[in-house]
Structure formats: structure tokens, C-alpha cells
Amino acid sequence: MHEAIGARAREGLRHDRVKGRPVAVTGGHDNTVRMWDPTTGQQTGPRLVFPEPVVALATGGRLVVGFGLEVAALSPLT
């Protein structure tokens, strides 16, 4: 899904707002999580790399990532 928002259904996609602006958060089998500006389709910020494929995402102010058999709760989205 990282190539284009909505490209592959087997990877995760969540949406949220950061500083009042919409963001899309994707995670996939390439072991990465990325944030996107859905209005431009451009990636914002660095990609986050995990040791196993990303299998679940949750947002709500804080990014929670499921990878392999583990879960990481990351700093609030800013």
C-alpha cells in the first residue's frame, strides 16, 4: 500500500488528524509504517521500521502497531 494509498487490501490503513490536518497511516508486509497526506498522496515524515510484518494498526491520538506477535504503543501522533 505504500506505493499508493489504497493499492493493496492486505495491508493496513487508518486515518486520523494531526494538528487539525487529515493523515493516512499505512502498515504492511514490508515491515514499515508510514504517514501520508491524503490530499496530496505524499508521504509525511520518516517511515517506521519494525522487525516483523505490520499486521494491525490503531490510531486515536496514539499510534498502536501490531507486528508479528508483538504490539507497540508509540508516542502521540504529532
Stockholm file with secondary structure:
# STOCKHOLM 1.0

chainA/1-78         MHEAIGARAREGLRHDRVKGRPVAVTGGHDNTVRMWDPTTGQQTGPRLVFPEPVVALATGGRLVVGFGLEVAALSPLT
#=GR chainA/1-78 SS CTTSTTSCTTSEEEEEEETTEEEEEEECTTSEEEEEETTTTEEEEEEEECSSCEEEEECSSEEEEEETTEEEEEEECC
#=GC SS_cons        CTTSTTSCTTSEEEEEEETTEEEEEEECTTSEEEEEETTTTEEEEEEEECSSCEEEEECSSEEEEEETTEEEEEEECC
//
